[in-house]
Amino acid sequence: MSFTFDNALQNTRSTPLPMVMFLVMLLLASCSGSAPPVPEVHLQEQKEKNMPYNKLTPEEERVIVHKGTEAPFSGEYYQNRETGTYQCRRCDAPLFRSSDKFESGTGWPSFDDALPGAVKEVRDADGRRTEIVCANCGAHLGHVFFNEGMTAKNVRHCVNSVSLNFQPEALKPPATRTAVFAGGCFWGVEYHLSKVKGVLSVKSGYTGGEQANPSYKQVCSGRTGHAEAVEVEYDPSQVSYETLAKLFFEIHDPSQVNRQGPDVGTQYRSAVFYADEEQRRVAEKLIAELKAKGYRVATTVEKAGKFWQAEDYHQNYYEKTGHQPYCHIYTKRF
């Protein structure tokens, strides 16, 4: 030290008492050759201060930092059923497994367990509820409830989606293929094909026309040349293209020209858009079989071009509305 103990005391005459005590401890420590211990709580605060955090949006900061709550049934992970791990949105620490997630009906993601040591429980200021925070960075996650009888573990970690990130499990994707069919209003075609085992996704959209990225209104005008169609992604190890094509011919009337039931126009025409020669061969074979049975098939077989996905409100239409297809009724033809 470059100053004496007497000088130090003299300099503290106008200094508040807590500072005086600190200076005394500092002088004593200098004599012993060691610094005074830093309280553990200060070490944790310093750790959190130095920890690199992800940048938060204002809404994320409202919930994570200021302990807010997102509106029920609004979070992106409320109905997520993918396999993977849920992480802290602020620091990416793993928190929950998808295998511990369950449907509680509350409007927020619910888990009946957390990863060991990942979540810390803190009594709310009101003394009634128990808050849960990320054990790594202290981010507010939500609350934990006990003895509700919802699962065998009798625990519900009620978490804000906005406090989480989701890391899907790295699964080897199957070798998928795509099929495109047009058979009147795409709502009904999508409805039936989406229920086939081995079908991974069905998208409603437009194809067979000339205009790029057409809207529903433009297609309905009949001037773009597009047909309302569906793009089916499927796993050929579970379902064959021929099975899908047969169902396509059985869920609409392939003998109608530029219409399907009450829907009239070129956009409602019947067509198979083939991706390769095998799909073309299968489509033509099935049409020949139908003609041999006496059906006057109007379905065209065309090489697949660009498929434009329709507006969001057209996707999964019947599932969203709870209605049933009005002009796509299954009729066995093979």
Residue, then its C-alpha position, 0 to 999 in steps of 0.5 A: m500500500s502507498f498510504t498508511f493506516d493513519n492516513a486511511l482513517q483520516n480520509t474516512r472522517s467524511t465517508p459514510l460508515p459502510m464505506v469506512m468498514f469496507l476500507v478497514m477490511l481492505l487494509l486488513a486484507s492487505c496486511s494478511g496478503s489476501a482479499p476479502p471473500v466476495p459474497e456468493v450472491h454477488l458471484q451469481e449476479q456477476k456470472e449472469k451479467n457476463m453471460p452472453y444472452n440471445k437478443l430479445t424482442p420487446e415481447e420476449e423481454r416483457v415475459i422473460v425479464h419482467k416476468g410477464t405472461e403471454a396470452p393463453f392459446s397464442g404461443e407457438y409451442y402450445q400445440n407443438r408435437e414434434t420430438g426434440t428438446y425445449q431450450c431457454r430462449r435467452c441462453d439456450a440452456p436445455l430445459f424440457r424434453s418433448s416426451d414430458k410435454f402433455e396437453s393440459g387444456t390450459g393454453w400454455p405448453s405443459f410439462d410434468d418434468a424438467l431436465p435435472g437441475a435445469v429449472k429453479e423454483v422460486r416462491d412468488a412475491d404474493g406467496r401463493r404461486t411458485e415461479i420457475v426460472c432457468a437455473n442457468c440465467g434466471a429467465h422467467l419461464g412460468h409457474v409450477f403446479f402440483n397435485e392437479g391429477m393431470t399426469a401420473k407425476n402430478v406436476r405441471h410446469c406451465v411455461n410461456s412459449v415465448s420463453l422457449n426455443f425448440q430444437p427438433e430431434a435430428l431424425k434421418p428423413p425418409a426418401t420422400r416423393t411427390a405427387v400432384f393431382a387436380g380434381g375440382c376444389f382442392w379442399g376435398v382432394e386434400y382432405h381425403l389424401s391427407k388421411v392415407k398412411g404414408v402421406l406426410s403432407v398435402k398442400s393445396g395450390y395451383t399448377g398447369g397455368e402460365q402466370a407466376n404466383p397466381s392468387y385465388k382470385q386470379v385463378c378463379s377468373g379462369r384466365t391464368g390456365h391454372a387448375e386447383a391442385v394438391e401436392v402430396e409428399y409421401d413415403p414410398s416405403q409405406v404407400s405407393y404412387e398407384t395407391l394414391a392415384k387410385l384413391f384420387f380417381e375414386i374421390h372425384d368424378p373423372s368423367q366431368v369436364n372442367r367442373q366437379g359438382p357445383d364448381v364449374g370452370t377450367q380451374y376445376r378440371s381433372a388432371v394428373f401432373y406426373a413427375d416422372e415416366e413411372q407416374r405417367r405410366v401408372a396414371e395412363k394404366l389406371i385411366a385405361e382400366l376405368k375406360a374398360k369399365g365404361y367410364r368416359v374419363a376426361t382426366t388429362v395426364e400432363k407433365a408436372g410444372k411449377f406448383w404454387q402453394a395457395e393462401d394459408y386459409h385454403q390449407n387444411y380447410y376442412e380440418k379448420t372448419g370441421h366441415q365435410p367435403y361437399c363434392h368429393i364423396y368416395t366411390k369405389r371404381f377399382 
